[in-house]
C-alpha cells in the first residue's frame, strides 16, 4: 500500500507561460519582411539553397554599391548608409 499522505501533490499551473516578444531591431524587422516576400513566391529563407542564393545576390549588390562609391556616384555618407542597410539585410536568413 502506498500512503499518499507522504507524497506532496504537484499542481500544474493553468496559466500559460508568456511567449517572448520577438526582437524589434531593424535587422529583425527587415528579416520578417524579406521572409514574407520569399514566402509569397513559395520559397523560404529557412531553405539552405534559397538562403545561399539570397546571400549571393546581396554580395552582388554590395559590389554594385562599392563600385558606385569608388566612382563617386554616391558620396561617403550615402555609401555608409547603404552598407548599413545591406548589413541588416544580410542577417535575414539567420534571424527567421
N, C-alpha and C positions, 0 to 999 in steps of 0.2 A: 504494500500500500504506500502511495506517495502522499505525504502530508503537504497540502497546498499552502498551509499557513506559513510554512518556512520559505516559500518562494515569493519573491516580490513580483508584482504584476507590472509588466511594461505596457504603458499606454502609448499608442501611436498618435502622434499629433494629426489632427484632421486638417490643419492649416498647411497648405502647400508652401514649400519654400519659395521665396521670391525669385523670379527669373532676373538675372542680372541684365541691366540695360546695356545695349551694345555701345561700344566706344563712339563718341561723337566727333572724332578727329576728322579733319578734311580728307585724309587718306582713306579712312573707312567709308566715309560718305560717298566718295568718288568710286570706291571699290564696289559698293552696292549698286551704284548707277551703271557702271560698266558691266557688272554681272547681269543686271536686268536687261541690258542691251543684248548681251550674248544669249541669254535665255529666250529672248523674243525671237531668236533665229534658230532655236532648238539646240543651242550649244551652252557650254558652261566653262567658266574658268577653273572649275574643280577637275576638269578633264586634263590630264598632263599634256596631251598633244595640243589642245586648244591653248593652254597656258603658255606652252613653248612658242606657238605661233604668235600669240599676243606679245610676248617679250621680244620676239624678233622684229615685229612691226614697231614696237616702241624704240628699239635700238636704231632702226632706220630713221625714225622721227628725231631722235637725239642727233644723229648725223646731220640731218637737214637743218636743225636749229643751230648746231655748232658751225655749220658752213655759212649760214646766214649771218652769224655773229662775226666770223672770220673775214667776211667780205663786206662788213659794215652795213648789211641790210637791216640788222637790228642792233640797237645800242647795248651797252653793258647791262643796264637795268632791265631792259626787255629780255635779254638772254637769261639773266639770273632768275627772273620771274618765270619764264617758260621752263627752264630747267627744274625749278622747284615744283612746278605743276606736273612735269613729267616724272619726277621722283615719286610723287604721290601716286600717279597712275601706275608706275612700275610695281608698287606694293600690292596692287589689286588681287592677283592670284593667291597671295599669301594671307589675305585678310578675309576672303569669303569662304 
